[in-house]
Amino acid sequence: MQRIYFNEVVTRDGFQNEPAFVPTDAKVALIDELSACGYAKVEVTSFTSAKAIPMLRDAEEVMGRIRRVPGVETTVLVPNVRGAGRALESRADELNLVMSTSETHNLANLRMPREKSFAGLREVIAMAHAAHSGRVPVNVSLSACFGCPMEGDVPADEVLRWAGRFADLGVRGLTICDTTGMAHPAQVSRLARLLRNRFGSLQLTLHFHNTRGMGLANVLASVQAGIDRFDGSLGGLGGCPYAPGATGNICSEDAIHMLHAMGFETGIDLPRLLAVARRLPEIVGHDVPGQVAKAGLITDLHPAPSYVAELRSQFS
C-alpha cells in the first residue's frame, strides 16, 4: 500500500490567524509533542516581520528551544532575503517560500505583482543554495492554484508555468495550495496527474482547506492520482482572510484517520496525535473544527445499552 507523508502546519499556518497570542512555552511544547508523532515535516514558524504577524514574533526563540528529532524536518516560511538570513541562522532544515498563481491574490496578499515576488524569491533560493552551512533545501508554496476568490478559475497551464519556473531554479519541492478552499475532487485529480507527469522528480505536496467541506475528498482524489505528501493543521486551524467564512486547513488527525482506515501507511502514531489534538482547544482558548479527536477512532467501540442483553434473549 502507498506510503503517505504528512507535514504539520498548525504552529505557523494555524496560529497566525489566531487573535490571542499563544505563549512561546506552549508553542515549543506543542512542536516537541508533534515531532514525536511521526510527521515528515513540522512547519514551525515564519520569519516575517513581527509587525505583519505578531503571533510569530518569537520565531528565533522557538527555533532555538525546540527539540530536533531525527527524521523530522523543521521547515519555516520565509518571505524575503532578510527572513531567509534569520531562518538560516536558526538552522532551519528547509525554507518554504510563497507566492500566488493569481495576480490579484498576490497583490492582495503580498502587495506586489507576481513577477516582483518571483524576483525576490529567486534571490532567496540562490541564498539558500549558497548557505555557509551547506545547500539548504527550498520548497515553494504556490497559492490559489485551484481558484481565486477575486479572479475565479486559475488555469492549470498557469499553475504549471509558475511551477516550471521554480523547478528550473533547482527547488526541492512544490506545494500546490487550495488557499481559499475552492478545489473539488475532479479538478484536483486532473491537476495532480499533470503535476506528477511534469514534476515527478520533485517533492510534490498538496495543501487543502476545508472551506466548503471538500478537504478530505480532495485528499483522497490526490492520493488516487499518485500524490503522497500533504500539509495538514492540527484541529483544522487556519484559514485565509480573502476567503469569507473560511474554516481552515484540512484537519491533520481527521485526514490521517481516514487514510489509516483505508489501509494507507503514514508513519503517524495516531493515538498519540489525538492526545495532542485534544489539548489544542485549551492552548488556543476555543473549540476547533477537528472531528476525530471528539468522536474517537472508528475502532473505538462502546458498550451496548443494558437493555440489549435482555432483547437478545427475548428474540433468540
N, C-alpha and C positions, 0 to 999 in steps of 0.2 A: 504494500500500500504506500502511496505517495507520502513523503515527509513534508510537513508544512512548518515554516519558521515564522515566529511572531516577534514583532517589535512593540514594546510598550511605550506609549507616548503621554501617559497621564500627567507626569510631573512637568511637562513642557506644554504640549498642546491642550491638555485638560485644565491644568492650573491657571494658564494665562488668561482664561476667561472668567475666573472666579473673582467675585467682588471683594472678598476678605482675604488679607494676606495669610498664607499658610506659613507658619514659623519654619525657620531653617532646620531646626531639630527634627520636626515632623517630616520634612522633605527627605532629609538624609535617612531617617529610619525607614521611610516607605521605600525609597530606592534600594536600600540594602535588602529589605524583605522581597521586593520584586526580583532582584538579581539572583536570589536563591531559588526562584520558582522555575527556572529553566528557559528563560527568554533568550533569543538570539541577540537582541539589542535592547537597551533601555535608553530612550531619548531623555536625557537627564534635565536639560535646561536650554536656555537660549542666551547667547552673548550679544544681546541687543542693548539699547540704552535703557537705563533704569527709568528714565522719564517716559519712554514709549511703553514699556511693560514693567510697572513697579513690582509685580508679583515675582519677577525673576531677577531682581536687583542683587540677589545673593549668589549669583552663578558661580563665582570663583570659590566662595566658601563651600558651597555644596559639592563642587567637583573635588575640592581638596579634602573633604571629610568622608565621602562615600567609600565603601569597601569595594575594591576591584575584584571581581570574580572571574577566574579563568574561563574562557569560552563565552563570556557575555560582554559584548562591545558596548562601551559608553559612547553614544552619539549625541551631538549638540547642534542646535540650529544656529547658523552664522549668517548675518545679513550683509556683511561687507568686510573689507580688508581689516579694519580696526577690530571687529568682532573675531575675525579669524586669528589675529595675533593673540588675543586673550584666550581663545579656545586652545590654541597650540601650547601656550604657556601652562594651561591647566591639564595638559596631557589627555585631551580627548582622543578616543580611538578612531572617530570618524567625524567629519564635518558634513552637516546636512544643509544644503543651500536651497533657497526657494524663490520661485518667480511664477507668474501665471501665464498660461497659454492664451488667455483672453486679454486683449489690450485694455479694455475698460476695467476689468477686475484688477489688473496690475496697477493701473493708475489710481483706482480707489483704495487698494490695499497697501501698495508700496510707494505710491505718489510719484511714479515715474513711468515712462514708456518701456515697453519690453526690451527694446534694443539697448537702452541705458542700463536696465537690470542685467542683461546678458553681459555687457561690457564689464560691469562691476564684478559679476560672479566669475568671469574669466580670469580676472586678477586674483581672486581668492583661490581658484583652482591651481593657478601657477604657484601661488604662495604655499599651498598645502603640498604640492608635489616637490617643492624645493626646501621643505622644512629641515632645519638642522638636525632634528631627531630622526630624520628619515621620512620618506614619502608617506604622507597621511592620506588614507582613502577618503574620497569625496562622493557623497550621494547628492543628487539634485531632485528636489520635490517640485513637480510641475502641478500647479494649482488649476482648478476649474477645467479639468480635462474632459469632463462629461457634460459640461454645460455651464453657462454663466448666467446669473440671475438678472443681468442687465443687457446682455447681448443675445441670450438664448443658446442654441446649439453651438458647440465648438467643433469644427470639422475634424475628423480623425487625421486627415492629412496635416492639419496644423499641429496637432499633438506630436505626430511622427516627425515633423520638420524640426520642432524645438528639441525633441529627444535626440534626434540625429546630431544637431549642432553641439549638444553637450557630450554626446558619446564621442564625437571627433576630438574633444578636448581631453579624453582619457579618464573620464569619471568611472568609478567602480560600479555605481548603481543609479537607477532612476526610480523614483516613487511617483506613480501616476495617481493623482488625487481627485476624488469626488468632493471637492471642498464644500459645496453647498447642498450636497445630498440630492442631486438631480439625476443620478445614474439609474438605469434599470437593467435587469439581467441580460436581455438580448443585446443591448448596446455594449455592455461590459464584455460579454463573450466575444463579440466581433473585435473590439479594440485589443483585448488581451491576446487574441490569436495573432493580430497584426504585429503587436509589440514583440511577442515571442519569436516570430519569424524573422524580424529585423534586428532585434537586440538580445537574442537568446544568450549571448556570451556575458551579458551584464547581470548584476543582481536586479531583478525586476520586482518591485514591491507595489502593492495596491493599497490605497488609503481611502476608506469609505466612511461616509457619515450616514446616520440613520434618520435624517431629517424627514423623510417621507415613508419610513418604515420598511425600506428595501435593503438595508445594510447587509443582513445575513444572507439574503437571497443573492446579492451581488458577490459576496464572498464565495458562495457555492458555485455561481456561474464562472468565477475566475478560476477556482480550483479545477473545474471540469475542462477549462481551456488550457490548463497546464501551469498556472501561476502557483508558486509555492512560498511566497513571502507576503505578509500583511502587517499593517500597522493596526493597533487596537488601543483603546484607552480604558483603563480600569473603571468599572462602573458606568461606562459610556459618557464620561465627562468630555466637555469640549464644545465646539461649535464655531460658527463664523458670523461676524457682525453684519455681513452682507447677505445673509440668508434669514429673513424674518421668520421667527417662530422655530428656528432650528433647535433640535435637541442637542446632538453632539456626535462624537465619533462612534463607530461601532464599539460595543462593549466587549472588551477582551475576553472576559471569562465566559460570556454567552457564546461568542464565536468559537472559542476553543472547546467548550462543552459540546456544541453541535458537531464539530469535526471529530471529536473523540467518539461520540455516539455513532458516527458513520464509519468508524474504523480507521481514521487517519491518525498518524503519529505526529505529535507536535513537540515532544520533549518537555512539555509543561507539566508540573506537578499540580493538577487541577484542584484537589482538596486543599492544598497549601495556598494556592492562589485565591480560592474562595474565602479562606480565613482572612486573608489580607483585604479582600474586597468588602467584607462585612464590617471592617473597621473604617472604611473610607468616609461614610456619612459623618462620623464623629470628627474626622480630620477637616472636612470642608464645611461642616455645620448645617448640612441639609441632606435630604434624600437624594439618591442618584438613580438614573434610569435602569441600571442593570437588573435583570430578572432572575438569573440562576442563583445568585447569592441570596435571594429572598425565598425562592421556591425549592432550592436544593437540586441535586442531580436527579436525572430520571431513574437512576438505580437506587435512590434513597426511598425505601419502602416504608409504609406506615402500618401500624396495627389496625386490623378491621374493627369496626364498632362492635361493642359487646353483644348486640343482638344478632349478629351474623351467625354465630355458632348455633344459636337456637334455630334460626331459619334453615341452616344446613341440615340439622337433624329432622326438622319438620318436613322438609321436601325430599329427603333422601329415601 
